[in-house]
Amino acid sequence: MSQITQLILREFRCFQEQRYEPGPGLNFITGPNALGKTSILEGACFLMRLRSPRTSTLTELVRFGKEAFLLEGVVRNAEEEMRLAVTCTPPTRSLKLDGVPQSTSREYLKQGTIVWFGSDDLLLVNGPAERRRKLLDAAGLQSNNGSMSYGSDLREYDRALRSRNLLLREARPRREIEAYDHPLSEIGDRILGFRRDLVASLAPLTADSCLRISGETLEIRYESGSMVPMMESLLSSRGEEIRLRQTRVGPQRDDLMILLNGVPAGAFASEGQRRTIALSLKLGVAALLNRENEKPPLLLLDDIFGELDPSRRDALLIGMPPGSQALLSTAELTGIAIPRDSRIHRFSRQGTLEMIPS
């Protein structure tokens, strides 16, 4: 399993220095708002995956008035431990594994996988399709079945798509635009096929998670950005492309149809149901990564309880993937049935983080 046993944050967000030692199972971080509960989870995410789920701007992660931040941690996989360290002076960063500098992130990113949930993830249900595509990409990029090849395909497709769209916007000759049709369709077909298979694997896992949390029926369906081979779609959409000056088919048009109890969730789900669906999608991804990588990912769950009623809260905690380590932030634990062997840390109003008896 991917488990963090120690996390150190220096000049990161609001912290001058913060040390945190979570246990192997459920770890609750609680206390008043604006003291850094979410920032600890964000720091763990950045340490493991070198990106923040909250911002793409590295300067926002540096404590005000400082020039750089440092994250260090010990990650345990099976019986082995590895010390990870990342120093970031925007826009540059440096990486170390057990004190050895790394020229690339390839080996570094092999040390563990994560699944993040935050309040913004409610937009998975009724937000733009881009949010749902990113969910699929996060799963594909961390899965042993996708990983490097899927990431390479995404990058190559994006470069070809940008170039082709630029030519369309500039109304360049058709032969120049068509020069990108073959590479775009070849890579696009691979991405479409991968996502189709990914959703087929993910669907029963998300349905099972939702059933355990709320007793409701959740269904997800892959809606492809090209219902036929990409080359055929490109040929049939030429007139529309020229009129709108952009590529109208392909993986950039993919989406997920989400149905709760047979009804489109985006239009009809309540706030509590939206949170249940978003959590079920993330727990489904966690189950998929566990199955395909043969080790559970680290779960980083920010403000998970929100609009959930007590029965859904209890079912969520009881139904956490077995063997997973989870870091959960919440302002208040009153009324929450804390499972045995959980670890609780609370921020005082002075900003001190202390472990308290569970």
Residue frames as qw, qx, qy, qz and C-alpha x, y, z in Angstrom:
[[0.000, 0.887, 0.462, 0.000, 0.00, 0.00, 0.00],
 [0.324, 0.512, -0.057, 0.794, 1.02, 3.64, -0.49],
 [0.521, -0.756, -0.384, 0.096, 1.25, 5.04, 3.02],
 [0.200, 0.706, -0.261, 0.627, 2.73, 8.28, 4.31],
 [0.693, -0.429, -0.487, 0.316, 4.27, 7.86, 7.75],
 [0.361, -0.575, -0.134, 0.722, 5.74, 11.35, 8.02],
 [0.350, 0.740, 0.353, 0.454, 5.06, 14.67, 6.30],
 [0.378, -0.521, -0.122, 0.755, 7.01, 17.91, 6.75],
 [0.316, 0.803, 0.368, 0.346, 5.85, 21.20, 5.21],
 [0.429, -0.463, -0.064, 0.773, 8.16, 24.23, 5.21],
 [0.066, 0.396, -0.150, -0.903, 7.09, 27.65, 3.91],
 [0.050, -0.239, -0.850, -0.466, 4.12, 25.93, 2.28],
 [0.270, -0.692, -0.546, -0.387, 0.80, 27.84, 2.21],
 [0.369, -0.845, 0.002, -0.386, 0.24, 29.16, 5.76],
 [0.886, -0.430, -0.025, 0.173, 2.95, 27.05, 7.43],
 [0.003, 0.843, -0.537, 0.018, 6.42, 28.17, 8.41],
 [0.253, 0.280, -0.926, 0.005, 7.01, 24.56, 9.43],
 [0.777, -0.160, 0.206, -0.573, 4.48, 21.82, 10.14],
 [0.120, 0.260, -0.958, -0.030, 5.18, 18.16, 10.94],
 [0.782, -0.021, 0.097, -0.615, 2.49, 15.52, 10.68],
 [0.024, 0.264, -0.964, -0.024, 2.62, 11.77, 11.35],
 [0.759, -0.022, -0.093, -0.644, -0.51, 9.92, 10.23],
 [0.583, -0.200, 0.771, -0.159, -1.31, 6.32, 11.09],
 [0.155, -0.082, 0.882, 0.438, -1.96, 3.44, 8.70],
 [0.138, 0.526, 0.837, 0.067, -5.78, 3.64, 8.55],
 [0.016, 0.844, 0.397, 0.361, -8.18, 6.58, 8.91],
 [0.436, -0.186, -0.237, 0.848, -6.62, 9.88, 9.98],
 [0.010, -0.875, -0.457, -0.157, -8.86, 12.81, 10.89],
 [0.345, 0.023, -0.126, 0.930, -7.59, 16.40, 10.90],
 [0.166, -0.785, -0.572, -0.172, -10.04, 18.71, 12.62],
 [0.357, -0.409, -0.239, 0.805, -10.26, 22.16, 14.17],
 [0.198, 0.782, 0.220, -0.548, -11.29, 25.75, 13.33],
 [0.673, 0.674, 0.241, 0.188, -11.25, 27.01, 9.76],
 [0.321, 0.905, -0.166, 0.223, -8.29, 28.75, 8.09],
 [0.519, -0.722, 0.457, 0.016, -5.58, 27.01, 10.14],
 [0.154, 0.593, -0.740, -0.276, -4.31, 24.66, 7.43],
 [0.735, 0.010, 0.645, -0.209, -6.32, 21.43, 7.48],
 [0.782, 0.597, 0.156, -0.091, -6.73, 21.42, 3.70],
 [0.252, 0.847, -0.467, -0.018, -3.14, 22.57, 3.20],
 [0.466, -0.422, 0.776, -0.041, -1.80, 19.43, 4.91],
 [0.773, 0.310, 0.551, -0.051, -3.77, 17.26, 2.47],
 [0.535, 0.840, -0.062, -0.058, -2.64, 19.45, -0.43],
 [0.094, -0.772, 0.628, 0.031, 0.97, 19.12, 0.71],
 [0.645, -0.133, 0.752, -0.011, 0.66, 15.32, 0.78],
 [0.726, 0.599, 0.333, -0.061, -0.81, 15.40, -2.73],
 [0.341, 0.892, -0.293, -0.041, 1.98, 17.60, -4.09],
 [0.359, -0.598, 0.717, 0.024, 4.66, 15.50, -2.42],
 [0.685, 0.054, 0.727, 0.008, 3.31, 12.32, -4.03],
 [0.603, 0.556, 0.542, 0.183, 2.20, 13.57, -7.47],
 [0.388, -0.155, 0.195, 0.887, 4.01, 16.93, -7.94],
 [0.101, -0.389, -0.398, -0.824, 0.81, 18.86, -8.55],
 [0.175, 0.129, 0.567, -0.795, -1.82, 20.61, -6.48],
 [0.075, 0.494, 0.845, 0.192, -5.53, 19.76, -6.83],
 [0.058, -0.806, -0.436, 0.397, -6.37, 23.36, -5.91],
 [0.165, 0.909, -0.131, -0.359, -4.18, 25.49, -8.17],
 [0.859, 0.357, 0.113, 0.350, -1.88, 25.25, -11.17],
 [0.191, 0.868, -0.201, 0.413, 0.06, 28.35, -10.06],
 [0.757, -0.068, -0.481, 0.437, 3.08, 27.32, -8.00],
 [0.148, 0.362, -0.292, 0.873, 3.56, 30.77, -6.49],
 [0.594, -0.493, -0.112, -0.625, 0.26, 30.35, -4.64],
 [0.890, -0.249, -0.375, 0.070, 1.76, 27.45, -2.70],
 [0.518, 0.199, -0.386, 0.737, 4.67, 29.49, -1.29],
 [0.335, -0.691, -0.499, 0.401, 4.05, 31.13, 2.09],
 [0.163, 0.951, 0.171, 0.198, 3.46, 34.86, 1.74],
 [0.166, -0.937, 0.308, 0.011, 6.72, 36.81, 1.65],
 [0.636, -0.389, 0.626, 0.231, 8.87, 33.75, 0.90],
 [0.338, 0.591, -0.519, -0.517, 10.48, 32.56, -2.33],
 [0.484, 0.206, -0.832, -0.179, 10.34, 28.76, -2.07],
 [0.778, -0.350, 0.256, -0.455, 8.73, 25.86, -0.25],
 [0.203, 0.355, -0.912, 0.027, 9.98, 22.42, 0.78],
 [0.870, -0.173, 0.048, -0.459, 7.98, 19.23, 1.22],
 [0.181, 0.388, -0.899, 0.089, 9.48, 16.07, 2.70],
 [0.815, -0.180, 0.180, -0.521, 7.94, 12.76, 3.63],
 [0.163, -0.279, 0.946, 0.027, 8.45, 9.09, 4.22],
 [0.771, 0.159, -0.188, -0.588, 6.37, 6.77, 2.04],
 [0.421, -0.250, 0.866, -0.100, 6.00, 3.09, 2.90],
 [0.754, 0.270, -0.355, -0.481, 5.29, 0.48, 0.24],
 [0.892, -0.055, -0.446, 0.045, 5.05, -3.07, 1.59],
 [0.757, -0.537, -0.135, 0.347, 8.06, -3.32, 3.92],
 [0.569, 0.168, 0.084, 0.801, 10.15, -0.68, 2.17],
 [0.093, -0.886, -0.269, 0.366, 10.37, 3.00, 3.04],
 [0.523, 0.373, 0.232, 0.731, 11.46, 5.83, 0.78],
 [0.163, -0.671, -0.241, 0.682, 12.09, 9.46, 1.71],
 [0.382, 0.652, 0.444, 0.481, 10.70, 11.89, -0.84],
 [0.232, -0.634, -0.143, 0.723, 11.63, 15.56, -1.01],
 [0.393, 0.633, 0.420, 0.518, 10.63, 18.33, -3.36],
 [0.238, -0.545, -0.121, 0.795, 11.93, 21.89, -3.22],
 [0.352, 0.677, 0.532, 0.365, 10.11, 24.41, -5.35],
 [0.146, -0.527, -0.004, 0.837, 11.31, 27.89, -6.20],
 [0.563, 0.664, 0.486, -0.080, 8.70, 28.82, -8.82],
 [0.848, 0.185, -0.112, -0.483, 8.84, 28.05, -11.64],
 [0.513, 0.402, -0.757, 0.051, 11.57, 25.46, -10.97],
 [0.830, -0.439, 0.183, -0.292, 11.59, 22.42, -8.69],
 [0.291, 0.492, -0.816, 0.084, 14.14, 19.83, -7.56],
 [0.906, -0.223, -0.118, -0.340, 13.42, 16.26, -6.49],
 [0.048, 0.506, -0.834, 0.215, 15.20, 13.78, -4.25],
 [0.909, -0.185, -0.275, -0.251, 14.63, 10.09, -3.46],
 [0.869, -0.404, -0.084, 0.273, 16.41, 9.00, -0.28],
 [0.357, -0.781, 0.185, 0.478, 18.63, 12.04, -0.66],
 [0.498, -0.025, 0.600, 0.626, 19.60, 11.28, -4.27],
 [0.272, 0.514, -0.061, -0.811, 18.75, 14.11, -6.74],
 [0.582, 0.377, 0.714, 0.094, 16.47, 13.09, -9.62],
 [0.109, -0.200, 0.408, 0.884, 16.91, 14.54, -13.10],
 [0.385, -0.213, -0.558, -0.704, 13.36, 13.50, -14.12],
 [0.552, -0.225, 0.378, -0.709, 10.14, 12.73, -12.25],
 [0.714, 0.093, -0.597, -0.354, 9.75, 9.21, -13.67],
 [0.515, -0.032, -0.798, 0.311, 11.10, 7.18, -10.73],
 [0.089, -0.060, 0.458, -0.882, 9.79, 9.71, -8.23],
 [0.604, -0.019, -0.065, -0.794, 6.17, 9.29, -9.38],
 [0.662, 0.019, -0.733, -0.155, 6.41, 5.51, -9.06],
 [0.137, 0.150, -0.767, 0.609, 6.50, 5.77, -5.27],
 [0.136, 0.367, 0.787, -0.477, 2.76, 6.05, -4.79],
 [0.078, -0.427, -0.591, -0.680, -0.68, 6.94, -6.11],
 [0.079, 0.220, 0.520, -0.821, -3.38, 9.15, -4.63],
 [0.054, -0.603, -0.675, -0.422, -7.08, 9.89, -4.94],
 [0.063, -0.063, -0.283, 0.955, -8.15, 13.41, -3.96],
 [0.098, -0.687, -0.676, -0.247, -11.64, 14.60, -3.04],
 [0.122, -0.168, -0.259, 0.943, -12.54, 18.24, -2.40],
 [0.319, 0.571, 0.514, -0.555, -15.74, 20.27, -2.42],
 [0.283, 0.542, -0.373, -0.698, -15.02, 21.39, -5.99],
 [0.022, -0.093, 0.956, 0.278, -15.48, 17.77, -7.04],
 [0.411, 0.478, 0.644, -0.434, -19.25, 18.18, -6.74],
 [0.379, 0.640, -0.233, -0.627, -18.85, 19.74, -10.20],
 [0.107, -0.161, 0.940, 0.280, -18.18, 16.23, -11.46],
 [0.282, 0.444, 0.831, -0.179, -21.96, 15.83, -11.37],
 [0.303, 0.836, 0.455, -0.055, -23.26, 19.05, -12.90],
 [0.162, -0.768, 0.260, 0.562, -20.16, 20.92, -14.02],
 [0.498, 0.669, -0.387, -0.393, -18.42, 21.05, -17.42],
 [0.982, 0.159, -0.098, -0.026, -17.39, 17.85, -19.20],
 [0.404, 0.661, -0.522, 0.357, -13.74, 18.78, -18.70],
 [0.455, -0.525, 0.557, -0.455, -14.07, 17.87, -15.00],
 [0.931, -0.015, 0.293, -0.217, -15.19, 14.36, -15.87],
 [0.783, 0.541, -0.259, 0.162, -12.45, 13.93, -18.47],
 [0.068, 0.691, -0.586, 0.419, -9.88, 14.90, -15.84],
 [0.754, -0.326, 0.449, -0.351, -11.29, 12.21, -13.53],
 [0.964, 0.255, 0.073, 0.002, -10.67, 9.59, -16.23],
 [0.528, 0.693, -0.371, 0.320, -7.21, 10.98, -16.98],
 [0.313, -0.662, 0.553, -0.397, -6.22, 10.93, -13.29],
 [0.894, -0.131, 0.391, -0.177, -7.14, 7.25, -13.15],
 [0.871, 0.479, -0.019, 0.112, -5.42, 6.43, -16.44],
 [0.306, 0.788, -0.417, 0.333, -2.20, 8.27, -15.61],
 [0.367, -0.567, 0.636, -0.372, -1.79, 6.42, -12.29],
 [0.937, 0.013, 0.254, -0.239, -2.82, 2.97, -13.51],
 [0.456, -0.384, 0.724, 0.346, -0.26, 0.37, -14.49],
 [0.585, 0.445, 0.661, 0.154, -2.52, -0.36, -17.48],
 [0.344, 0.908, 0.196, 0.140, -2.12, 3.20, -18.79],
 [0.603, -0.613, 0.095, 0.501, 0.58, 5.20, -17.05],
 [0.291, -0.479, 0.382, 0.735, 3.39, 6.27, -19.40],
 [0.231, 0.222, 0.742, 0.588, 1.79, 5.30, -22.73],
 [0.002, -0.795, -0.604, -0.057, -1.50, 7.04, -21.91],
 [0.245, -0.809, -0.050, 0.532, 0.31, 10.16, -20.71],
 [0.310, -0.256, 0.540, 0.739, 2.39, 10.24, -23.88],
 [0.161, 0.481, 0.750, 0.424, -0.72, 9.89, -26.03],
 [0.093, -0.872, -0.434, 0.205, -2.47, 12.74, -24.20],
 [0.268, -0.681, 0.182, 0.657, 0.51, 15.06, -24.70],
 [0.265, -0.048, 0.677, 0.685, 0.94, 14.19, -28.38],
 [0.102, 0.640, 0.725, 0.232, -2.76, 14.54, -29.08],
 [0.140, -0.867, -0.276, 0.391, -2.91, 17.92, -27.35],
 [0.262, -0.493, 0.378, 0.739, 0.01, 19.24, -29.43],
 [0.184, 0.191, 0.765, 0.587, -1.54, 18.04, -32.68],
 [0.003, -0.751, -0.660, -0.006, -4.97, 19.41, -31.73],
 [0.179, -0.787, -0.084, 0.584, -3.58, 22.84, -30.83],
 [0.215, -0.297, 0.545, 0.754, -1.71, 23.07, -34.14],
 [0.113, 0.386, 0.814, 0.419, -4.73, 21.94, -36.16],
 [0.062, -0.819, -0.537, 0.194, -7.07, 24.36, -34.40],
 [0.207, -0.636, 0.134, 0.731, -4.63, 27.21, -35.02],
 [0.151, -0.028, 0.690, 0.708, -4.71, 26.47, -38.75],
 [0.006, 0.614, 0.771, 0.172, -8.52, 26.34, -38.68],
 [0.141, -0.815, -0.314, 0.466, -8.73, 29.71, -36.89],
 [0.154, -0.554, 0.341, 0.743, -6.37, 31.24, -39.45],
 [0.727, 0.570, 0.204, -0.325, -8.45, 29.77, -42.32],
 [0.159, -0.555, 0.711, 0.401, -5.34, 28.16, -43.80],
 [0.566, 0.280, -0.592, -0.501, -5.51, 25.95, -46.92],
 [0.909, -0.184, 0.052, -0.369, -7.28, 22.66, -46.43],
 [0.844, 0.282, -0.418, 0.184, -4.20, 20.59, -47.32],
 [0.152, 0.490, -0.583, 0.630, -2.29, 22.11, -44.36],
 [0.624, -0.313, 0.344, -0.629, -5.12, 21.22, -41.98],
 [0.960, 0.072, -0.128, -0.239, -5.46, 17.70, -43.39],
 [0.498, 0.499, -0.644, 0.297, -1.77, 17.06, -42.71],
 [0.203, -0.333, 0.689, -0.610, -2.76, 16.64, -39.04],
 [0.808, -0.082, -0.103, -0.575, -5.70, 14.29, -39.72],
 [0.817, 0.121, -0.562, 0.031, -3.71, 11.07, -39.68],
 [0.332, 0.183, -0.691, 0.616, -1.69, 11.63, -36.46],
 [0.393, -0.194, 0.301, -0.847, -4.73, 13.12, -34.73],
 [0.843, -0.052, -0.202, -0.496, -6.97, 10.19, -35.66],
 [0.715, 0.165, -0.655, 0.181, -4.37, 7.52, -34.84],
 [0.175, 0.139, -0.653, 0.724, -3.64, 8.88, -31.36],
 [0.491, -0.143, 0.127, -0.850, -7.26, 9.89, -30.81],
 [0.821, -0.057, -0.452, -0.345, -8.51, 6.37, -31.48],
 [0.558, 0.065, -0.717, 0.413, -6.09, 5.00, -28.87],
 [0.078, -0.115, 0.471, -0.871, -7.28, 7.51, -26.25],
 [0.656, -0.093, -0.118, -0.740, -10.94, 6.86, -27.04],
 [0.793, -0.013, -0.599, -0.108, -10.44, 3.11, -26.76],
 [0.371, 0.093, -0.691, 0.614, -8.55, 3.40, -23.50],
 [0.279, -0.102, 0.332, -0.895, -11.22, 5.63, -21.95],
 [0.744, -0.079, -0.346, -0.567, -14.00, 3.32, -23.17],
 [0.725, -0.032, -0.671, 0.156, -12.36, 0.35, -21.45],
 [0.174, 0.143, -0.556, 0.800, -11.60, 2.44, -18.37],
 [0.495, -0.151, 0.113, -0.848, -15.24, 3.45, -17.91],
 [0.807, -0.067, -0.500, -0.307, -16.36, -0.16, -18.42],
 [0.598, -0.005, -0.673, 0.435, -14.07, -1.17, -15.54],
 [0.034, 0.127, -0.401, 0.906, -14.94, 1.83, -13.38],
 [0.503, -0.299, -0.293, -0.756, -18.74, 1.66, -13.71],
 [0.752, -0.364, -0.541, -0.101, -19.42, -1.36, -11.44],
 [0.528, -0.091, -0.491, 0.687, -16.96, -0.09, -8.83],
 [0.099, -0.158, 0.116, -0.976, -18.63, 3.33, -8.58],
 [0.629, -0.325, -0.419, -0.569, -22.05, 1.66, -8.50],
 [0.714, -0.263, -0.606, 0.232, -20.95, -0.53, -5.60],
 [0.293, 0.005, -0.378, 0.878, -19.58, 2.47, -3.67],
 [0.324, -0.234, -0.090, -0.912, -22.82, 4.43, -4.09],
 [0.713, -0.317, -0.543, -0.310, -24.95, 1.45, -3.07],
 [0.618, -0.205, -0.584, 0.485, -22.92, 1.04, 0.14],
 [0.139, 0.030, -0.259, 0.955, -23.09, 4.75, 1.03],
 [0.364, 0.083, 0.117, -0.920, -26.72, 5.54, 0.24],
 [0.483, 0.255, 0.819, -0.177, -28.47, 2.43, -1.09],
 [0.502, 0.706, 0.060, -0.497, -29.04, 4.24, -4.40],
 [0.813, 0.259, 0.430, 0.295, -28.31, 3.05, -7.93],
 [0.004, -0.810, 0.286, 0.512, -25.51, 4.90, -9.73],
 [0.803, 0.344, 0.411, 0.261, -24.76, 4.35, -13.41],
 [0.042, -0.743, 0.312, 0.590, -22.04, 5.95, -15.52],
 [0.784, 0.461, 0.390, 0.144, -21.86, 5.70, -19.31],
 [0.410, -0.331, 0.366, 0.767, -19.06, 6.70, -21.63],
 [0.469, 0.820, 0.281, -0.170, -20.09, 9.30, -24.21],
 [0.681, -0.064, 0.348, 0.641, -17.42, 9.25, -26.89],
 [0.075, 0.721, -0.096, -0.682, -16.29, 12.35, -28.75],
 [0.357, 0.399, -0.634, -0.558, -16.24, 10.20, -31.86],
 [0.811, 0.017, 0.412, -0.414, -18.84, 7.48, -32.32],
 [0.912, 0.400, 0.031, 0.084, -16.98, 6.06, -35.35],
 [0.763, -0.083, 0.061, 0.638, -13.23, 5.86, -36.12],
 [0.193, -0.710, -0.066, 0.674, -11.66, 9.31, -35.83],
 [0.187, -0.148, 0.557, 0.796, -10.68, 9.63, -39.49],
 [0.005, -0.507, -0.780, -0.366, -14.27, 9.00, -40.51],
 [0.189, -0.806, -0.461, 0.320, -15.51, 11.58, -38.00],
 [0.250, -0.523, 0.177, 0.795, -12.99, 14.17, -39.22],
 [0.125, 0.119, 0.686, 0.707, -14.12, 13.69, -42.82],
 [0.104, -0.638, -0.731, -0.218, -17.81, 14.02, -41.96],
 [0.273, -0.816, -0.344, 0.376, -17.31, 17.14, -39.80],
 [0.498, 0.059, 0.211, 0.839, -15.26, 19.19, -42.28],
 [0.002, -0.659, -0.386, -0.645, -18.01, 21.64, -43.10],
 [0.519, -0.813, -0.259, -0.050, -18.76, 22.34, -39.43],
 [0.703, -0.345, -0.004, 0.621, -15.03, 22.67, -38.66],
 [0.359, 0.290, 0.254, 0.850, -14.53, 25.32, -41.31],
 [0.222, -0.749, -0.364, -0.508, -17.63, 27.22, -40.15],
 [0.620, -0.776, -0.113, -0.035, -16.71, 27.12, -36.43],
 [0.348, 0.759, -0.455, 0.310, -12.92, 27.14, -36.98],
 [0.351, -0.515, 0.717, -0.313, -12.15, 24.34, -34.52],
 [0.316, 0.100, -0.934, -0.132, -11.89, 20.54, -34.45],
 [0.618, -0.246, 0.042, -0.746, -15.34, 19.24, -33.53],
 [0.955, -0.125, -0.206, -0.171, -14.66, 15.55, -32.86],
 [0.554, 0.399, -0.614, 0.396, -12.23, 13.58, -30.73],
 [0.563, -0.288, -0.659, 0.407, -11.29, 12.88, -27.10],
 [0.092, 0.013, -0.244, 0.965, -11.58, 16.58, -26.23],
 [0.510, -0.195, -0.223, -0.808, -15.36, 16.11, -26.69],
 [0.474, -0.147, -0.864, 0.085, -15.65, 13.04, -24.41],
 [0.414, -0.415, 0.255, -0.770, -18.06, 13.04, -21.48],
 [0.103, -0.102, -0.962, 0.233, -19.70, 10.79, -18.89],
 [0.526, -0.425, -0.328, -0.660, -23.44, 10.40, -18.54],
 [0.077, 0.086, -0.813, 0.571, -24.23, 10.04, -14.82],
 [0.571, -0.377, -0.447, -0.576, -27.57, 8.54, -13.80],
 [0.078, -0.138, 0.776, -0.610, -28.80, 8.23, -10.22],
 [0.422, 0.302, 0.751, -0.409, -31.76, 5.90, -9.77],
 [0.460, 0.449, 0.695, 0.321, -32.22, 6.04, -13.54],
 [0.127, 0.956, 0.263, -0.026, -32.45, 9.86, -13.67],
 [0.545, 0.562, -0.131, 0.608, -29.79, 12.29, -15.04],
 [0.578, -0.517, -0.387, 0.498, -27.94, 13.38, -11.90],
 [0.328, 0.073, 0.051, 0.941, -26.70, 16.70, -13.25],
 [0.231, -0.412, -0.312, -0.824, -30.22, 18.08, -13.49],
 [0.663, -0.495, -0.337, -0.449, -32.01, 16.38, -10.61],
 [0.695, -0.155, -0.572, 0.408, -29.63, 15.30, -7.83],
 [0.401, -0.905, -0.118, -0.082, -29.83, 17.08, -4.46],
 [0.044, 0.836, -0.497, 0.228, -26.75, 18.53, -2.75],
 [0.640, -0.419, 0.622, -0.166, -26.39, 15.43, -0.58],
 [0.901, 0.288, 0.324, 0.012, -26.80, 13.17, -3.59],
 [0.510, 0.814, -0.237, 0.146, -24.22, 15.14, -5.59],
 [0.208, -0.720, 0.631, -0.200, -21.70, 14.69, -2.78],
 [0.814, -0.118, 0.555, -0.129, -22.53, 10.99, -2.58],
 [0.825, 0.552, 0.108, 0.047, -22.04, 10.60, -6.35],
 [0.287, 0.846, -0.409, 0.183, -18.74, 12.50, -6.37],
 [0.445, -0.558, 0.673, -0.196, -17.42, 10.43, -3.46],
 [0.887, 0.117, 0.436, -0.097, -18.58, 7.23, -5.15],
 [0.685, 0.712, -0.127, 0.087, -16.71, 8.19, -8.33],
 [0.057, 0.781, -0.576, 0.234, -13.51, 8.84, -6.36],
 [0.636, -0.338, 0.659, -0.216, -13.84, 5.65, -4.32],
 [0.899, 0.381, 0.204, -0.072, -14.45, 3.78, -7.56],
 [0.481, 0.775, -0.377, 0.163, -11.18, 5.16, -8.94],
 [0.305, -0.631, 0.662, -0.264, -9.44, 4.09, -5.71],
 [0.844, -0.032, 0.508, -0.170, -10.80, 0.55, -6.08],
 [0.800, 0.600, -0.017, 0.020, -9.70, 0.46, -9.72],
 [0.226, 0.789, -0.528, 0.219, -6.15, 1.61, -8.91],
 [0.567, -0.443, 0.645, -0.258, -5.97, -0.92, -6.09],
 [0.904, 0.193, 0.364, -0.110, -6.98, -3.73, -8.44],
 [0.731, 0.666, -0.068, 0.134, -4.76, -2.78, -11.35],
 [0.202, 0.763, -0.504, 0.351, -1.68, -1.69, -9.35],
 [0.786, -0.187, -0.572, 0.145, -2.12, -4.35, -6.65],
 [0.373, -0.223, -0.488, 0.757, -1.85, -1.72, -3.90],
 [0.022, -0.851, -0.524, 0.023, -4.40, 0.81, -2.63],
 [0.302, 0.577, -0.008, 0.759, -3.79, 4.52, -3.27],
 [0.192, -0.232, -0.487, 0.820, -3.53, 7.13, -0.55],
 [0.046, -0.740, -0.606, -0.289, -6.95, 8.78, -0.05],
 [0.190, -0.093, -0.210, 0.955, -6.94, 12.55, 0.55],
 [0.133, -0.634, -0.713, -0.270, -10.49, 13.55, 1.47],
 [0.127, 0.035, -0.217, 0.967, -11.10, 17.22, 2.20],
 [0.395, 0.114, 0.269, -0.871, -14.33, 18.24, 3.94],
 [0.156, -0.038, -0.916, -0.369, -16.04, 15.01, 2.94],
 [0.032, 0.386, 0.858, -0.337, -19.08, 15.10, 5.21],
 [0.093, -0.052, -0.281, -0.954, -20.70, 18.36, 4.07],
 [0.592, -0.059, -0.057, -0.802, -24.36, 17.78, 3.23],
 [0.505, -0.004, -0.857, -0.096, -24.28, 14.05, 4.05],
 [0.692, -0.524, -0.006, -0.497, -26.82, 12.86, 6.61],
 [0.466, -0.571, 0.642, -0.212, -25.62, 10.73, 9.58],
 [0.906, 0.072, 0.409, -0.074, -26.46, 7.41, 7.94],
 [0.724, 0.665, -0.083, 0.162, -24.44, 8.28, 4.81],
 [0.019, -0.819, 0.520, -0.240, -21.53, 9.50, 6.91],
 [0.677, -0.380, 0.607, -0.169, -21.42, 6.26, 8.88],
 [0.905, 0.315, 0.285, 0.009, -21.75, 4.12, 5.76],
 [0.479, 0.824, -0.268, 0.144, -18.97, 6.10, 4.05],
 [0.186, -0.716, 0.636, -0.221, -16.51, 5.52, 6.89],
 [0.794, -0.142, 0.572, -0.151, -17.43, 1.86, 7.29],
 [0.843, 0.464, 0.270, 0.039, -17.07, 1.33, 3.54],
 [0.044, 0.860, -0.456, -0.226, -13.60, 2.84, 3.13],
 [0.802, 0.400, -0.440, -0.050, -11.47, 0.60, 0.89],
 [0.873, -0.472, 0.083, 0.091, -9.80, -2.05, 3.07],
 [0.810, -0.064, 0.119, 0.571, -6.09, -1.57, 3.54],
 [0.322, 0.712, 0.134, 0.610, -6.15, 2.08, 2.45],
 [0.344, -0.350, -0.332, 0.805, -4.64, 4.95, 4.35],
 [0.064, 0.766, 0.459, 0.445, -6.93, 7.99, 4.34],
 [0.225, -0.168, -0.288, 0.916, -6.36, 11.57, 5.49],
 [0.078, -0.698, -0.640, -0.311, -9.69, 13.28, 6.14],
 [0.123, 0.043, -0.253, 0.959, -10.25, 16.92, 7.07],
 [0.272, -0.671, -0.614, -0.316, -13.37, 18.22, 8.76],
 [0.070, -0.583, 0.220, -0.779, -14.13, 21.23, 10.95],
 [0.547, -0.338, 0.444, -0.624, -16.11, 19.18, 13.48],
 [0.283, 0.114, -0.950, -0.066, -16.35, 15.53, 14.53],
 [0.404, 0.054, 0.586, -0.700, -19.49, 15.85, 16.64],
 [0.769, 0.295, 0.235, -0.515, -22.04, 13.19, 15.69],
 [0.634, 0.519, -0.542, -0.186, -19.56, 11.22, 13.57],
 [0.936, -0.292, 0.189, -0.061, -19.00, 7.58, 14.52],
 [0.147, 0.768, -0.620, -0.068, -15.20, 7.33, 14.46],
 [0.938, 0.084, -0.332, -0.051, -14.07, 3.81, 13.59],
 [0.774, -0.579, 0.187, 0.172, -11.71, 2.04, 15.97],
 [0.743, -0.144, 0.295, 0.584, -7.96, 2.49, 15.45],
 [0.344, 0.830, 0.195, 0.394, -8.47, 5.86, 13.76],
 [0.514, -0.214, -0.188, 0.809, -6.02, 8.64, 14.52],
 [0.024, 0.917, 0.370, 0.151, -7.25, 12.18, 15.26],
 [0.446, -0.066, -0.098, 0.887, -5.23, 15.40, 15.11],
 [0.022, -0.888, -0.459, -0.006, -6.79, 18.71, 16.09],
 [0.337, 0.427, -0.045, 0.838, -5.66, 22.27, 15.40],
 [0.251, -0.614, -0.488, 0.567, -5.93, 24.58, 18.39],
 [0.206, 0.944, 0.256, 0.004, -6.94, 28.18, 17.79],
 [0.269, -0.826, 0.354, 0.346, -3.27, 29.06, 18.20],
 [0.615, 0.639, -0.395, -0.238, -2.46, 26.87, 15.19],
 [0.190, -0.459, 0.862, -0.099, -0.83, 23.97, 17.06],
 [0.790, 0.090, -0.457, -0.399, -1.59, 20.50, 15.67],
 [0.269, -0.379, 0.803, -0.374, -1.90, 17.85, 18.38],
 [0.473, -0.088, -0.842, -0.245, -2.97, 14.21, 18.41],
 [0.502, -0.268, 0.386, -0.726, -5.94, 13.51, 20.66],
 [0.305, 0.003, 0.942, -0.140, -7.45, 10.22, 21.89],
 [0.345, -0.071, -0.624, -0.698, -9.98, 8.76, 19.42]]
